[in-house]
Amino acid sequence: MELTLDYKNKTGNLASITLQWDAVAAGGYCSRDQKGALAHVEELKAIGVPAPSKIPIIFWFEPSRVITGDILYVVGDKTSGEVEFFFARDEKGEAFITVASDHTDRELEVSSIPKAKQVCSKVIAKECWKLEEIRNHWDDIVISSSIQSGLDSPEELYQKGPLGEIIEPEILEKIIKKDCPIQGARIAYFSGTHPLISGNTVYAKRFFMKMTDPVLNREISHSYKVVFLPEAK
């Protein structure tokens, strides 16, 4: 799988970069401290999702499910996004990061989290940063999401937190590689998320996500509209 994104370096110059992977995973409950991970466990338990067998936990899904579009089609009206960082490498092996949403079918999660991850495409921004340019101040970078519950509803802050609260990218990459079902595969991954500000899952019609670098004074943002497709009866 390949996706070409805009790469903006730390001096503001823009180029195209092609990210490549053979397998892609979503990390679950990836907070560096157990308190943050357990908070997310409780959020999902509130909507009937069972607690994980281990923390962190890794979910694999179809590599082509990663998209950069601004419209996401889902079946049913009980899906929601989670802001995360997305990690992938180019053909030279250099690592790149962007902001992303691990959009998931919450109704299906009650019976199977892996299947719930598979049925929804995952949205990433169209721009990325090189990991080595932000690694020295990684913990200070902030990811956030906001939502519109309806297309005419006001925008509400949904999640916000620094990357310093999520497992470091090199450690998370090692964990995911060890779990990979395809030997020698090039991997990409979604990082796991921050707890919800309100603690309540919202099945929003529009999802906004942002990654802010306070040191280099720049940000990556993206949004998408969720279109509910009917279930045939």
N, C-alpha and C positions, 0 to 999 in steps of 0.2 A: 504494500500500500504506500502511496506517495501523496503528499499534499504540498503545494507551493504557497508559502506565506511571504509577506513583506518583512524583511529583517531591517530594523532600524538600530544602528550601532549607537554607542554612548555619546558620539558627537553629533548625532542626528542624521547621518547619511543613510540613504535608503537603498536596499538591494533586494533581490528575490532569493529565497533559500528553499530548497526542496527537502522536506523531512521524509524519512523512510522507516517503515517498520513491517515486520511479518506477523507480529502478535501485539495485542493491546489489552491492557488491564485497567481496572478501576480499583484503587486501594480503598479499603473501608476501615474506619475507626483508626485513623493514622495520626492522631494527636501525639505530641511528644510526652505529654503527661496523661496519666490514666483518667484524671478528672474530666478533661475535655472529651476523651473517647467515650467515657461512660455517659456524659451528657447527651451525646448523639445517640447512644444506645437507648436512652430513656425517651428521646423524641420519637424514635421509630417504634418503640414498644407501645407508645400511646396510640399509634394507628394500626397496631396489630402485627408489626413485624417482629419476628422472634430475635432474641439476643444471639450474637455470633458465637461460634464455637471457640474462636480465638481472636486476639487483637494484636496487630492488625490482621485483616483478612483480605485476600486477593480474589477478585472476580474477573474472569476472562470473557471477552465477547468478540464478535466479528470485527476484524480490522477495518473494514470499509464503513463501519458505523460512525466514524469520526468525520464531522462535516464543519464547514465554515459558513453555512447559510444563515439567513435571517428569518426563515420560517421553518418550524419543526412540526411535522405531522405525527400525531399520536392517535392510538385507538382508545376511546374512552376518555373520561374527564377527571381521572385521578392520577395524574402524573405531575411531577415537579422537578425543578432543577436544583442543583447544589453547586456553589462556586468552588472551584479548585484550581490548581495549576496543572498544566499539561506539559509533559516532558517527552521529547523525542530527539533523535540525532539525524544529521545529514549524512550524505554518502561518505564524507571524510571522517565521520565519527564524532563530530563536534556536537555538543549538547545545546539545545535551545528550549526556551520556556515561553509559554503564553498563558493567558487566563482562559478558563474553560468552565463548562457546566456538565456535570454528570447527571443528565436528565434520566429519570427512572419512573417506571410504572409502579406506583405505591400499592395499588390494589393487588397486583401480581406478586409483589414482594412478600406479602403475607404467606404465600405458599412456596415461593421459590425466588430468592434474591438473584441467583445467576440468570434465571429466565427473565426477570424484571429488568436486569441490566441489558440483556440482549435485545429486547423489543423496542427500545428507544434509542435513536441516534444521539450521539454526544456532540455538543457544539463547542468549537474553539474559536478564538478570535482570529482575524486575518493577518495579524501582525505578531511578531515574536522578538524576543531578546536572546542574545547569546548568554549562556549560563556563566561563563567565566567573567563577563563584564559586570555581573551583579553579585557574584558569590561572596565578595568581601562584606557586603551589607545585606545579604540575603534575608536575615532575620527581621530587618526593618521594612521590607516590602509588604504592602498590605493588599489583600484581596477582599472584595466586597461584592454583594449582590443586592439588587432591589427588584421589586415586582410591581406589577399592576394586576390586581385580582380580576379586573375586567378591563376591556380596552379603553373605556372611558373613566376608569378609576384613577385616583392619584397614585403617584409612584411612592412606594414605601420601602425603607431600608429593611432588608431581610437577613443579611449576614455581613459580618465584618470582622477581620482579624489579621494579624501579621503572619507571614510565612514562618516566623520563629516558633509558632505553636504547632507546626506540622513537622513530621519526621523529615530530616535533611534529605535532599534529593539523591545524593550518592548512596546513603543507607537504604532509602526506599527502593532505589534501582536494584541493589543487591538482593533485597528481600524478594522483589518481584521476579528477577532473573532465576533465583533458586526455585521459585514456584512454577516457572513457565512450562507448559505442557509440550512445547516444541523445542527440541534440542538445537542449540545454536542460533535461535531466532533473534532478529533485531527487534527490540521491544520499544513500545511507547506506553506511557501510563498517565492516568489521572490520579491526583494525589490524596484523595480524601478531603474532607471539608471542615468548616467551622460550625459550631452549634448555631441554631436559629436564634435570632435576637428575641423573638416572642416566645420561642419554644413550641410554636404551633406550625405544622406543615400547611402550606397554602398551595392549592392547585391553580396557579396563576395563568393568566392569558398572555402575559408578556414578562420576559425575564431579562434583566440587565446585569452585566458583570463587568468588573473593573479590576485592574492590577495597577497599583500606584507605587512608584519608586521615589521616595522623598529625598534621596541622596542625589540622584541625577535629574530630579525634577521632571519626570515624565510619567505617562501612563498608557496602558492599553485598555481599550473598552470595546464592548460588543453587546448586542442585544438581539433577541429573537422573539418572534410571535409564535405562540403555540396554537395550532389548529387541531381541534378535536374531530376525529373521523368517527362515524357511527359504527357501532357493533351490529352486524347482521343478526337478526333474530330468527 
